[in-house]
């Protein structure tokens, strides 16, 4: 039985509502028993079976931010879409709050496909997914296991297991560095159990250190703007459960990405600090239905919600080509 969620019905997105799209809130559940909250966007005045796309990301964000923007923009272009909050996050259910899991978060995408597959106005043979930032990696992970997914887009992708295990730019890729990280995280577990509360970590550093690298400054600037801030977003507020990183250290995703037979499009900014994630992931993919698109001059957060930069025409053409 699905958990009863209280959903905000008022439009509280960081982007304006489109007059070309019908919108409603809904819930569905995953196989861990977590009820997920979503926004459904459908093109107005269109009948028959539609191609569908499930959207999520970035890591720590909520559906009222850029995943909803992507979903609405694709609905304007003829797709039925849902933007959903992951387990334990935003309006979705699950406890404890603000944790992440490579297994459960991959399952969240599969649960979204479950939901879309049984909708009366969706063609179950024409379902795709789109993941942004950390959820780009989760989208690829889901595509590697779920044969119902016919096309996958990963926008400005992060491999969250790699960044946790190796650090940014693989700067902590050593047994000694990983041991110290495990030691610190497990010491925090003991302290948390003693105090009866989970410590929080992650999110965007605040205040910004004077020696912060450019990519941290980019995140900080974005999440301090009205378009980047949302009261339910963990990136805007408290951060993640500090113990959640442990599973990402030794449960790497993308281990079988080379076996993805369905179509994949990786989109990344030329100046994005995490561009190497998409480039390395693309190098492992096989088949002539895989594409890598590098956007000239774009930084990481440009592909969150900069409508002048996000290549929606190319993404639309990709989905139209492979969701047939």
Phi, psi and omega in degrees: 000135181288141174296140178281118180253149174259111184256142176280117182275336179292151178289109182235036181277167176270006180226155182288153179282139181273140176278352182270358191228139170273141184226141172206158177269152179203171175227154171212173185233154174258181185277001170266004179082012179270131176272127183254140178262142183213159168252130176258133177237129180226140179296135181290143173072017180249130180243174180089183180281128185252151166291149186229150180222131174260135187234140175206154176121172358288178177298123181090353180267177179234167186293347178281356180255224194290335177296323175293323177298313177300314183298317180293317180297322178288327176295323175300336183260012170108002180260147166275129186227155167230139169248125187235154172275135178294169174306141175072009190228147175059228180274354179287161182273193179103145180217144004286163183281156170061044172242164179224154181210130178300328179285306184294322182288330170293318176301324179303317177295319179295323177295324176297322176293320174308308183299310183296326184297336184252009178281139186295335182255018179243136172276112185294347177269004183228058182244132176233171176226157179219122179243141182246134176057237181300333178277352170295318175296319178296324178297314177298321179297320178293320180297332180286345183243337188251106183286352176285341181279115185268339180205141183228133172245130173242115184257126182045057193292142169242141168261098187294330178290321180292317183291329176287320184279331186243348184083169177298137181057026180059028184287346180242031184274074176209155178300320181296316181295318180293323178298315180297321178294316177298317180300315181293318181293321179287327173297323178292325176301315179299315180296321179296316181296323180293320182277340182082009180224151177272132173288156180251148178210175179080205187071195182259130182300136181205119009283161182285123178295150180297328182263019181298136177293167186300321183291329175291320176297324178298311177300313183301313181297320182294310186283354174266357178267158177301328181284340179262343185266137168215137185299337179266355182282130178292330177293335179272347190225246197276344182090184186264162172303128187296338181276350186294334183292339183301316182293332178287339181291324184232018174233067185295139175272175175069018181293334182239026182298334179292348180263004177292118180268336181283172185286145179223135172236121176255124181244132181210152177278142181301324183258012178287132182297338184259017183301332181296335176298311180294319180296316179292320179296317180297323181298336181272341183288152180233157179102158182271010178252027179244134183226145173238124181241118177257123183271116184302133173074357186276140173265176187305308187283349174302327182273006172282304185206019177276100186297338178282347184249319182300125184277069185297326179297316180292321177296318178298314180298322179298310180296321179297326180290321188254346174264066184241000000 
